[in-house]
Amino acid sequence: MGLNKAFNKHYVAVIGGSISGSEAANLLAEKGFRVVVFDMNELPYGKIEDGLPKWHVNLRNRQIKEIDKKLNHPNIRFVPKTKIGSDIEFFDLLKNWGFSAIILANGSWKDRALPIRSIEKFLDKELIYQNSFINWFNHKHEHDFMGKNYFIKGGAVVIGGGLASLDVVKIVMIELVKKYLFVKKGIDVDLFTLEKEGIQKTLEKHSIPFEELSLKKARLVYRRTAKDMPLKPPKNESEESIEAAKLVSEKLLNKYIEKYLFEFIPLSIPINFSEENNKLTGVVFHHITIEKGKFQPIKDSLFELKTEMLISSIGSVPEQLEGLEYEYSSLKMRKKADYHVAGFENVFAVGNAVTGRGNIQESKRHGKQMTALIIDKHLTEDALEKWLTNYNSEVRTQVNEQVEVIFDEISKLKIQPNTTLQGILSKTDKIHEKIKYTNYKSWIKSNTPERLEDILKNKVDCKCK
């Protein structure tokens, strides 16, 4: 790839270092541009680190290696723990830092608000959102974990549909049963075994009926039916193919219920709540029908689920930056350009920052690319890794196409003088000094959290001795 020497007179800011951001940054760096990648987290891995439940060990590690390979480039400066919009205002970055261009590649971290009036007063008490919940689950084993802590309660209600919601309800049931077996029976079953074998088989292995646990099952409430879960696409648009795909989705959900022992309540939407002494005690739902794609409440069909733990898993969207125009959850882009942000000459966007896609849409794509093998393999590590590899390949291809056009756009912009380039270096140096950052490899090594699989392995090794 021939490098244009003029490009090294351009410094480009990329906001977000995960799949889309690392791909865009690396493509620019390979062309000869100098790039600063800002990430709000200590690590650049996004949902790979904090969105996938921690039992996906091999999948996580392989994806992390790819991101590291992309970002550990001499033309890339990585600036972690720096959130654009709070640590640095977007317009400050745009007007005062001197970047030739800014590329938004920030992922979907903002949970969609649960549409129940005043429900937010219970936030992080009885009400928990998916992103915080998964973050807690993935990191709570770390000795220096300083995040929000949650206490899993029986009878939890999970609102949502799709694979992300299935992960949440699995976590609830696994955590409940794991704790019971250890505290009440002295049986120490590790997370990975419970996830792989399932709760039912684990209990059968120890001759313990679920009823003996005296645990209330978690309940997954979905506004559609099991057949409508986005788990299997039809082969074509024929009625026969569509119905066959729906039957596969229904079968998969039933296998999850059988394996992890939760309850499923379809065709229900939350509309209100009950409380006592300023604590959430229940959620009121309306049974609905779906007519011509529209939700219709059924008269006199209100019902209440008593619960002290409500988890909302209805999707995520990119957090909006002040000063940029949005259409619903998506950035407003120039007409006929899915990469150029409206209203700016030198602001671009790639990945979820453009589409506004979050967990729900990702889960839909996930489902559309899974094969019938999923029914037999229950979303095994291999099956999920195959999907994620294909999905990320699609993302990178899309980003590659977008960045190819962005190259031309940036190359037309005024070349930055050396004083501007030095100013960018000086400002990033100050951030690095403040957080004690030296280089990419050292930072990643010192900030990668202790992995649960390593803790368990060391525990086993110690017992063997």
C-alpha positions as CSV (number, residue, x, y, z in Angstrom):
1,M,0.0,0.0,0.0
2,G,1.6,3.3,-1.1
3,L,1.8,6.0,1.5
4,N,0.9,9.6,0.7
5,K,3.6,11.7,2.4
6,A,1.1,14.6,2.7
7,F,-1.1,12.4,4.9
8,N,1.3,12.5,7.8
9,K,0.5,16.2,8.1
10,H,-3.0,15.3,9.1
11,Y,-4.0,14.2,12.6
12,V,-7.3,12.4,12.8
13,A,-9.3,11.8,16.0
14,V,-11.3,8.5,16.2
15,I,-13.8,8.3,19.1
16,G,-14.1,4.7,20.2
17,G,-11.6,1.9,19.9
18,S,-13.5,-1.3,19.5
19,I,-14.4,-3.1,16.3
20,S,-15.3,-0.1,14.1
21,G,-12.9,2.3,15.7
22,S,-9.9,0.0,15.6
23,E,-10.6,-0.8,12.0
24,A,-11.0,2.8,11.0
25,A,-7.9,3.9,12.9
26,N,-5.7,1.1,11.4
27,L,-6.8,1.8,7.9
28,L,-5.9,5.5,8.3
29,A,-2.6,4.6,10.0
30,E,-1.7,2.3,7.2
31,K,-2.4,5.0,4.7
32,G,0.1,7.3,6.5
33,F,-2.3,9.4,8.6
34,R,-1.6,10.0,12.2
35,V,-4.4,9.0,14.5
36,V,-5.5,9.6,18.1
37,V,-8.0,7.0,19.4
38,F,-10.0,8.2,22.4
39,D,-11.8,5.6,24.4
40,M,-13.9,6.3,27.5
41,N,-12.9,3.0,29.1
42,E,-9.5,1.7,30.3
43,L,-9.6,-0.9,27.5
44,P,-10.7,-0.4,23.9
45,Y,-12.7,-3.6,23.6
46,G,-16.2,-2.2,24.0
47,K,-19.0,-4.8,24.2
48,I,-16.4,-7.6,23.6
49,E,-15.2,-6.9,27.2
50,D,-18.4,-5.6,28.8
51,G,-21.3,-6.9,26.7
52,L,-20.6,-10.6,26.3
53,P,-21.1,-12.6,29.5
54,K,-17.7,-13.8,30.8
55,W,-18.3,-17.4,30.0
56,H,-17.4,-16.6,26.3
57,V,-13.7,-17.0,27.0
58,N,-12.2,-18.1,23.7
59,L,-14.4,-15.8,21.7
60,R,-13.5,-12.8,23.8
61,N,-9.8,-13.5,23.7
62,R,-9.7,-13.9,19.9
63,Q,-11.6,-10.7,19.3
64,I,-9.3,-8.8,21.8
65,K,-6.2,-10.0,19.9
66,E,-7.6,-8.6,16.7
67,I,-8.3,-5.1,18.2
68,D,-4.8,-5.1,19.8
69,K,-3.2,-5.9,16.5
70,K,-5.0,-3.0,14.9
71,L,-4.3,-0.4,17.5
72,N,-0.7,-1.2,18.3
73,H,0.5,0.8,15.3
74,P,3.2,3.5,15.3
75,N,0.9,6.0,13.7
76,I,-1.8,5.5,16.4
77,R,-1.9,7.2,19.8
78,F,-4.4,5.5,22.2
79,V,-5.9,7.8,24.8
80,P,-8.0,5.7,27.3
81,K,-10.2,6.8,30.2
82,T,-11.2,9.9,28.2
83,K,-14.9,10.4,27.4
84,I,-15.8,12.8,24.7
85,G,-18.7,14.9,25.8
86,S,-17.6,15.1,29.5
87,D,-13.8,14.8,29.9
88,I,-13.4,16.7,26.6
89,E,-16.4,18.5,25.1
90,F,-17.0,17.6,21.5
91,F,-16.8,21.2,20.3
92,D,-13.6,21.7,22.2
93,L,-12.1,18.7,20.3
94,L,-13.5,20.0,17.0
95,K,-12.5,23.7,17.3
96,N,-9.5,23.8,19.6
97,W,-7.5,20.7,19.3
98,G,-6.7,21.1,15.6
99,F,-7.6,17.7,14.2
100,S,-8.1,17.6,10.4
101,A,-11.1,15.3,11.0
102,I,-13.1,13.5,13.6
103,I,-14.5,10.0,13.1
104,L,-17.2,8.9,15.5
105,A,-17.0,5.1,16.2
106,N,-18.6,5.2,19.6
107,G,-20.7,2.1,20.3
108,S,-24.1,1.6,21.9
109,W,-23.7,2.1,25.6
110,K,-26.8,3.9,26.5
111,D,-29.7,1.7,27.6
112,R,-33.0,2.4,26.0
113,A,-35.2,3.9,28.8
114,L,-37.9,1.6,30.1
115,P,-41.2,3.2,29.0
116,I,-42.9,3.3,32.4
117,R,-43.5,6.7,33.9
118,S,-41.4,7.5,37.1
119,I,-39.8,4.1,37.1
120,E,-36.3,5.7,37.1
121,K,-36.6,6.5,40.8
122,F,-35.8,2.9,41.5
123,L,-32.7,3.0,39.3
124,D,-29.8,0.8,40.6
125,K,-32.0,-0.3,43.5
126,E,-34.8,-2.5,42.3
127,L,-34.5,-1.4,38.7
128,I,-31.3,-2.4,36.8
129,Y,-30.4,-1.8,33.2
130,Q,-28.7,-4.5,31.1
131,N,-25.4,-2.7,30.4
132,S,-24.7,-2.1,34.1
133,F,-25.9,-5.6,35.0
134,I,-23.5,-7.3,32.5
135,N,-20.6,-5.1,33.6
136,W,-21.2,-6.1,37.2
137,F,-21.4,-9.8,36.3
138,N,-18.3,-9.7,34.2
139,H,-16.1,-7.9,36.8
140,K,-17.5,-8.7,40.2
141,H,-14.9,-11.4,40.8
142,E,-12.0,-8.9,40.6
143,H,-10.4,-8.1,43.9
144,D,-10.3,-4.3,43.1
145,F,-13.8,-4.1,41.4
146,M,-15.2,-0.7,42.3
147,G,-18.4,-0.7,40.1
148,K,-22.0,-1.0,41.1
149,N,-22.9,-4.1,43.0
150,Y,-26.2,-6.0,42.6
151,F,-27.8,-8.7,44.8
152,I,-29.6,-11.3,42.7
153,K,-33.1,-12.0,44.0
154,G,-35.5,-14.8,43.2
155,G,-38.5,-14.0,41.1
156,A,-36.6,-11.3,39.2
157,V,-38.4,-9.9,36.1
158,V,-36.5,-9.4,32.9
159,I,-38.1,-7.3,30.2
160,G,-37.0,-7.8,26.6
161,G,-36.5,-10.3,23.8
162,G,-33.7,-11.7,21.8
163,L,-30.3,-13.2,22.7
164,A,-29.2,-10.3,25.0
165,S,-32.2,-10.9,27.2
166,L,-31.6,-14.6,27.2
167,D,-28.1,-13.9,28.5
168,V,-29.5,-11.7,31.3
169,V,-32.1,-14.3,32.5
170,K,-29.5,-17.1,32.3
171,I,-27.2,-15.0,34.6
172,V,-30.0,-14.5,37.1
173,M,-30.8,-18.2,37.3
174,I,-27.1,-19.4,37.3
175,E,-26.2,-17.0,40.1
176,L,-29.2,-18.0,42.2
177,V,-28.6,-21.8,41.9
178,K,-24.8,-21.5,42.2
179,K,-25.2,-19.6,45.5
180,Y,-27.8,-22.0,46.8
181,L,-25.7,-25.1,46.1
182,F,-22.7,-23.7,47.8
183,V,-24.4,-22.1,50.9
184,K,-27.0,-24.8,51.5
185,K,-25.4,-27.9,50.2
186,G,-21.6,-27.2,50.3
187,I,-21.5,-28.0,46.6
188,D,-19.1,-25.7,44.7
189,V,-20.1,-25.7,41.0
190,D,-18.2,-23.2,38.9
191,L,-19.9,-20.7,36.5
192,F,-18.6,-22.3,33.4
193,T,-19.9,-25.8,34.2
194,L,-23.3,-24.4,35.1
195,E,-23.5,-22.5,31.9
196,K,-22.3,-25.3,29.7
197,E,-24.3,-28.2,31.3
198,G,-27.3,-26.1,32.4
199,I,-29.1,-25.9,35.7
200,Q,-31.3,-28.9,35.1
201,K,-28.5,-31.4,34.4
202,T,-26.4,-30.0,37.2
203,L,-29.2,-30.5,39.7
204,E,-29.9,-34.0,38.4
205,K,-26.2,-34.9,38.7
206,H,-26.4,-34.1,42.5
207,S,-29.9,-35.7,42.8
208,I,-31.5,-32.4,43.9
209,P,-34.9,-31.5,42.5
210,F,-35.4,-27.8,41.7
211,E,-38.3,-27.6,44.1
212,E,-36.0,-28.4,47.0
213,L,-34.2,-25.2,46.4
214,S,-37.2,-23.1,47.3
215,L,-36.1,-20.5,44.7
216,K,-38.5,-18.4,42.7
217,K,-37.8,-18.6,39.0
218,A,-36.8,-15.6,37.0
219,R,-39.4,-14.4,34.5
220,L,-38.7,-13.2,31.0
221,V,-41.5,-10.9,29.7
222,Y,-41.6,-10.2,25.9
223,R,-44.0,-8.1,23.9
224,R,-44.1,-10.7,21.2
225,T,-44.3,-14.5,21.1
226,A,-41.5,-17.1,21.3
227,K,-41.9,-17.6,17.5
228,D,-41.2,-13.9,17.0
229,M,-37.9,-14.0,18.8
230,P,-35.2,-13.0,16.2
231,L,-33.3,-16.2,16.4
232,K,-33.7,-17.9,13.0
233,P,-34.3,-16.2,9.6
234,P,-36.6,-17.7,6.9
235,K,-34.8,-19.1,3.8
236,N,-37.0,-17.0,1.6
237,E,-40.2,-14.8,1.8
238,S,-42.6,-17.7,1.3
239,E,-45.2,-18.4,4.1
240,E,-43.8,-21.9,4.5
241,S,-40.3,-20.6,5.1
242,I,-41.3,-17.9,7.5
243,E,-43.4,-20.3,9.6
244,A,-40.6,-22.8,9.6
245,A,-38.2,-20.2,10.9
246,K,-40.6,-19.2,13.6
247,L,-40.9,-22.8,14.8
248,V,-37.1,-23.0,15.1
249,S,-37.0,-19.8,17.3
250,E,-39.7,-21.2,19.5
251,K,-37.9,-24.5,19.8
252,L,-34.7,-22.8,20.7
253,L,-36.4,-20.7,23.4
254,N,-38.0,-23.8,24.9
255,K,-34.6,-25.5,25.1
256,Y,-33.3,-22.5,27.0
257,I,-36.2,-22.7,29.4
258,E,-35.6,-26.4,29.9
259,K,-31.9,-25.9,30.4
260,Y,-31.9,-22.9,32.7
261,L,-35.4,-23.2,34.3
262,F,-36.8,-19.7,33.9
263,E,-40.4,-18.8,33.0
264,F,-41.4,-17.0,29.8
265,I,-44.4,-14.6,29.5
266,P,-45.2,-13.5,25.9
267,L,-47.4,-10.8,24.5
268,S,-47.1,-8.4,27.5
269,I,-46.0,-4.8,27.8
270,P,-45.2,-3.0,31.1
271,I,-47.3,0.0,31.9
272,N,-47.0,0.7,35.6
273,F,-45.6,-0.4,38.9
274,S,-46.5,-0.9,42.5
275,E,-44.3,0.3,45.5
276,E,-44.2,0.2,49.2
277,N,-42.0,2.4,51.4
278,N,-40.3,3.8,48.3
279,K,-39.3,0.3,47.1
280,L,-40.5,-1.3,43.9
281,T,-42.7,-4.3,44.8
282,G,-44.2,-5.2,41.4
283,V,-44.7,-4.4,37.7
284,V,-48.1,-4.1,36.1
285,F,-48.4,-5.5,32.5
286,H,-51.0,-5.4,29.8
287,H,-51.7,-8.5,27.7
288,I,-51.7,-7.5,24.0
289,T,-52.4,-8.9,20.6
290,I,-50.6,-8.0,17.4
291,E,-52.8,-7.0,14.5
292,K,-51.2,-6.0,11.2
293,G,-47.9,-5.4,12.9
294,K,-49.5,-3.1,15.6
295,F,-49.7,-3.8,19.3
296,Q,-53.3,-3.8,20.6
297,P,-54.0,-4.0,24.4
298,I,-56.6,-6.5,25.4
299,K,-59.4,-5.1,27.4
300,D,-59.5,-6.0,31.1
301,S,-56.2,-7.9,30.8
302,L,-54.0,-6.1,33.3
303,F,-51.8,-8.3,35.5
304,E,-49.1,-7.7,38.1
305,L,-45.8,-9.6,38.6
306,K,-44.6,-9.2,42.2
307,T,-40.8,-8.6,42.2
308,E,-38.0,-6.9,44.0
309,M,-35.7,-7.0,41.0
310,L,-36.5,-5.6,37.6
311,I,-34.0,-5.8,34.8
312,S,-34.6,-3.9,31.6
313,S,-33.0,-5.5,28.5
314,I,-34.8,-3.7,25.7
315,G,-31.7,-2.6,23.8
316,S,-28.9,0.1,23.7
317,V,-28.3,3.1,21.5
318,P,-25.2,5.3,21.1
319,E,-24.9,8.1,23.6
320,Q,-25.7,11.4,21.9
321,L,-23.1,14.2,21.8
322,E,-24.2,17.8,22.4
323,G,-24.1,19.9,19.2
324,L,-24.7,17.0,16.8
325,E,-28.1,16.5,15.1
326,Y,-29.9,13.2,15.6
327,E,-32.9,11.5,14.0
328,Y,-34.3,9.3,16.8
329,S,-31.3,7.4,18.0
330,S,-29.2,7.8,14.8
331,L,-26.9,10.6,13.8
332,K,-28.2,12.8,11.0
333,M,-26.0,12.3,8.0
334,R,-25.6,14.2,4.8
335,K,-28.0,13.1,2.0
336,K,-26.5,10.2,-0.1
337,A,-23.6,9.8,2.3
338,D,-23.8,7.3,5.1
339,Y,-20.4,8.4,6.6
340,H,-20.5,12.2,6.6
341,V,-22.2,13.9,9.6
342,A,-24.6,16.6,8.6
343,G,-23.6,20.2,9.3
344,F,-19.8,19.6,9.4
345,E,-17.1,19.4,6.8
346,N,-14.7,17.3,8.8
347,V,-16.9,15.1,11.0
348,F,-17.6,11.5,9.9
349,A,-19.1,8.4,11.5
350,V,-18.8,4.6,11.1
351,G,-20.5,1.6,12.6
352,N,-23.2,1.9,15.3
353,A,-22.6,5.7,15.5
354,V,-24.3,5.9,12.1
355,T,-27.0,3.3,12.4
356,G,-28.0,3.8,16.0
357,R,-28.1,0.1,16.3
358,G,-27.8,-1.5,19.7
359,N,-28.3,-4.8,21.3
360,I,-31.7,-5.5,19.8
361,Q,-30.6,-5.0,16.2
362,E,-27.3,-6.8,16.8
363,S,-29.3,-9.7,18.2
364,K,-31.5,-9.7,15.1
365,R,-28.5,-9.9,12.9
366,H,-27.1,-12.5,15.1
367,G,-30.2,-14.6,14.7
368,K,-30.3,-14.1,10.9
369,Q,-26.9,-15.6,10.5
370,M,-27.3,-18.6,12.7
371,T,-28.0,-22.0,11.1
372,A,-30.2,-24.8,12.2
373,L,-27.2,-26.3,14.0
374,I,-28.0,-23.8,16.8
375,I,-30.9,-26.0,17.8
376,D,-28.6,-28.9,18.6
377,K,-25.7,-26.9,19.9
378,H,-27.5,-24.3,22.1
379,L,-25.4,-21.4,20.9
380,T,-22.1,-23.1,21.8
381,E,-18.9,-21.2,21.9
382,D,-18.0,-22.4,18.4
383,A,-21.4,-21.4,17.0
384,L,-21.4,-17.9,18.6
385,E,-17.7,-17.4,17.6
386,K,-18.5,-18.3,14.0
387,W,-21.3,-15.7,14.0
388,L,-19.3,-13.0,15.7
389,T,-16.4,-13.5,13.3
390,N,-18.7,-13.2,10.4
391,Y,-20.5,-10.2,11.9
392,N,-17.3,-8.4,12.7
393,S,-16.0,-9.1,9.2
394,E,-19.1,-7.4,7.8
395,V,-18.6,-4.4,10.1
396,R,-14.9,-4.1,9.0
397,T,-15.9,-4.4,5.4
398,Q,-18.5,-1.7,5.8
399,V,-16.0,0.5,7.7
400,N,-13.3,-0.2,5.0
401,E,-15.7,1.1,2.3
402,Q,-16.6,4.2,4.4
403,V,-13.0,5.0,5.3
404,E,-11.9,4.7,1.6
405,V,-14.2,7.6,0.8
406,I,-13.3,9.4,4.0
407,F,-9.6,9.2,2.9
408,D,-10.4,11.4,-0.1
409,E,-12.5,13.8,1.9
410,I,-9.7,14.3,4.5
411,S,-7.0,14.6,1.8
412,K,-8.8,17.7,0.4
413,L,-8.7,19.4,3.8
414,K,-6.0,22.0,4.7
415,I,-2.8,20.4,5.8
416,Q,-2.0,21.0,9.5
417,P,1.0,23.1,10.4
418,N,3.7,21.6,12.7
419,T,2.6,23.8,15.6
420,T,-0.9,22.2,15.4
421,L,0.5,18.7,15.3
422,Q,2.8,19.5,18.3
423,G,-0.2,20.9,20.1
424,I,-2.1,17.6,19.7
425,L,0.9,15.7,20.9
426,S,1.3,18.0,23.9
427,K,-2.4,17.6,24.9
428,T,-2.4,13.9,24.6
429,D,0.9,13.7,26.5
430,K,-0.7,15.5,29.4
431,I,-3.6,13.0,29.5
432,H,-1.1,10.1,29.3
433,E,1.0,11.6,32.2
434,K,-2.1,12.1,34.3
435,I,-3.2,8.4,33.9
436,K,0.4,7.1,33.9
437,Y,0.2,5.7,30.3
438,T,3.4,4.9,28.6
439,N,2.7,2.7,25.6
440,Y,-0.1,0.5,24.3
441,K,1.2,-2.9,25.2
442,S,2.2,-1.9,28.7
443,W,-1.2,-0.2,29.3
444,I,-3.2,-3.2,28.1
445,K,-1.1,-5.6,30.2
446,S,-1.4,-3.6,33.4
447,N,-5.1,-2.9,33.0
448,T,-6.5,-6.2,31.8
449,P,-8.5,-7.4,34.7
450,E,-8.0,-10.8,36.4
451,R,-10.0,-13.4,34.5
452,L,-12.3,-15.7,36.4
453,E,-11.0,-18.7,34.3
454,D,-7.5,-18.0,35.6
455,I,-8.7,-17.7,39.2
456,L,-10.5,-21.1,38.9
457,K,-7.5,-22.7,37.2
458,N,-5.2,-21.5,40.0
459,K,-7.6,-22.7,42.6
460,V,-7.7,-26.2,41.0
461,D,-3.9,-26.3,40.7
462,C,-3.6,-25.4,44.4
463,K,-5.9,-28.2,45.4
464,C,-3.9,-30.7,43.3
465,K,-0.8,-29.8,45.2
